[in-house]
Each structure stands twice: as C-alpha cells, then as structure tokens.
Amino acid sequence: MILSNLGACLFALLVSSSASAASFPCDKAKHADEIAICADGELSARDVVLDRAFRDAKSLAPSPQARKNINTTTHKFNDERGLCGRDVWCIKDVQERTLGYFQNLGASENFLGWGAVTGSVDLDAPLGNEKLRINDETVSLRFCNKARQPVVVATSFRQDLGSDQFKLKGWYPLAEDGCSAVFTVPKGDFLWAALGTHPLAMWGDGPRLCVSDPNFDKVYQPGQHCRNGFTLKFFHRFIVRDTMTIDILER
C-alpha cells in the first residue's frame, strides 16, 4: 500500500499462506485491496515486483520534479487500486498498468507469473540451414515446456522496434519436456499465453488479447475489439531486452 511517507516501502511485500511479510503489517491491514494482497501469494509477489520497479524508475528520474511526478502518478494508481476492493482481477489490471508506467520510465522488472526466464539461447543455434542473425533491434527467444503435459503457445510482439502495431500468432504445439525452435522478435513488449488440456490449465494473468481456437496470425493495435470467431484470453506481458529461454512451469 502506498503510504503518505513515500520513503517507506510503497507496496506490499511477498506473503506466504502461512505467514506474511509486508511493508505494512498484514495483520493490521484495513483496506480491502490491502487485505486481498496479503491473502493472495500471487498478488503479493507482483507487489514485490512493483516495489522494485518503483525504486528503479525513481533512481532513473532525471530531476527532482520527475521524481515528484512519479510519486504523484503512483499515488493515483494506488487510489485506483483501492477502488477494486477485494476484486483480484481488478487489482491485477491496475498492477499491470502501474508496471507499464514504470517500464516506460526505464524500469526493467517484469511479471513472469507461471513462467520463468532461465538461462539463455545459443545465438549460434542453427535455424534451418542458417545461423540466426542478431542485430541491435532484435533478441532471440525460445520456450521450454516443463509443465508435465503438452501445451500450445501463442505470442505477441511489435511488428518492428517502436511500432504501434503488434503481431499475434498461435497456437504452437509444444511437447512435454520439449523446447521450441529459437525465434527472433523486436526488443520491447512481448506477450505470451499457453494452454494445456491434461488437466485443463492456462498460463496468462496479464492483458487480454483476441485469439481463436484455430491457428491465427494477425496484426492488431492495442485496444481494438475482438471480431467474430475471436475471444479474449489472458497473456503474460514483459519487456525483452536480452536473449532468453522462457520455461512454462507446472501449474
């Protein structure tokens, strides 16, 4: 919770189901959104990321006025979160937009949810008969399936560095314990979602994008409405700056 004393930790820290540790005592939480964060390990973990992102953004601020603006805007996000009450998805939505604000200011933190970035991709890995060619505007990614079941994956990324249009492609089958081929995307915003069926599972807790059950490959602009045949599904969102492997973990 953002306090009037912005020198204090602004967000709840990670809590477990058995004990809580926060920037404020969870046993004294009064507001419904604070109580929801203290009661939900995932919300608490995301709060930890937001706390780091806030500090990161302020450390990069070029002037005292810029730091003051960050404080003011963060207070507004906190007030908006307070209106969510105990609505978990509402709190997550505010958290996503808050993190996006900090990222636009240069913060490097991400919500990784049920996926984890581990290790790196071999930049010399063959792709067909050619080696990947990496430049200053792209990074290499791959997915590895550690969910102990087959999954399908969808991805979204900017068409080009700085573009306001996004590619949205899916679904890519990924066998249990298998890894995808290495692929390149522009640096910056990257979103992914995964679906499993045995048992039914979904990986994604951030923005919702329009996808269909059959395979799709389209271009969209954020905020556009889904057309017939497409439905909204939650995606993870983070900023890619370096080559990486994304592990899809067991739910």
Rosetta blueprint (number, residue, H / E / L):
1 M L
2 I L
3 L L
4 S L
5 N L
6 L L
7 G L
8 A L
9 C L
10 L L
11 F L
12 A L
13 L L
14 L L
15 V E
16 S L
17 S L
18 S L
19 A L
20 S E
21 A L
22 A L
23 S L
24 F L
25 P L
26 C H
27 D H
28 K H
29 A L
30 K L
31 H L
32 A H
33 D H
34 E H
35 I H
36 A H
37 I H
38 C H
39 A H
40 D L
41 G H
42 E H
43 L H
44 S H
45 A H
46 R H
47 D H
48 V H
49 V H
50 L H
51 D H
52 R H
53 A H
54 F H
55 R H
56 D H
57 A H
58 K H
59 S H
60 L H
61 A L
62 P L
63 S L
64 P H
65 Q H
66 A H
67 R H
68 K H
69 N H
70 I H
71 N H
72 T H
73 T H
74 T H
75 H H
76 K H
77 F H
78 N H
79 D H
80 E H
81 R H
82 G H
83 L L
84 C L
85 G L
86 R L
87 D L
88 V H
89 W H
90 C H
91 I H
92 K H
93 D H
94 V H
95 Q H
96 E H
97 R H
98 T H
99 L H
100 G H
101 Y H
102 F H
103 Q H
104 N H
105 L L
106 G L
107 A L
108 S L
109 E L
110 N L
111 F L
112 L L
113 G L
114 W L
115 G E
116 A E
117 V E
118 T L
119 G L
120 S L
121 V L
122 D L
123 L L
124 D L
125 A L
126 P E
127 L E
128 G L
129 N L
130 E E
131 K E
132 L L
133 R L
134 I L
135 N L
136 D L
137 E L
138 T E
139 V E
140 S E
141 L E
142 R E
143 F E
144 C E
145 N E
146 K E
147 A L
148 R L
149 Q L
150 P L
151 V E
152 V E
153 V E
154 A E
155 T E
156 S E
157 F E
158 R E
159 Q L
160 D L
161 L L
162 G L
163 S L
164 D L
165 Q L
166 F E
167 K E
168 L E
169 K E
170 G E
171 W E
172 Y E
173 P E
174 L E
175 A L
176 E L
177 D L
178 G L
179 C E
180 S L
181 A L
182 V L
183 F E
184 T E
185 V E
186 P E
187 K L
188 G E
189 D E
190 F E
191 L E
192 W E
193 A E
194 A E
195 L E
196 G E
197 T E
198 H L
199 P L
200 L E
201 A E
202 M E
203 W E
204 G L
205 D L
206 G L
207 P L
208 R E
209 L E
210 C E
211 V E
212 S L
213 D L
214 P L
215 N L
216 F E
217 D E
218 K E
219 V E
220 Y E
221 Q L
222 P L
223 G L
224 Q L
225 H L
226 C L
227 R L
228 N L
229 G L
230 F L
231 T E
232 L E
233 K E
234 F E
235 F L
236 H E
237 R E
238 F E
239 I E
240 V E
241 R L
242 D L
243 T L
244 M E
245 T E
246 I E
247 D E
248 I E
249 L E
250 E L
251 R L
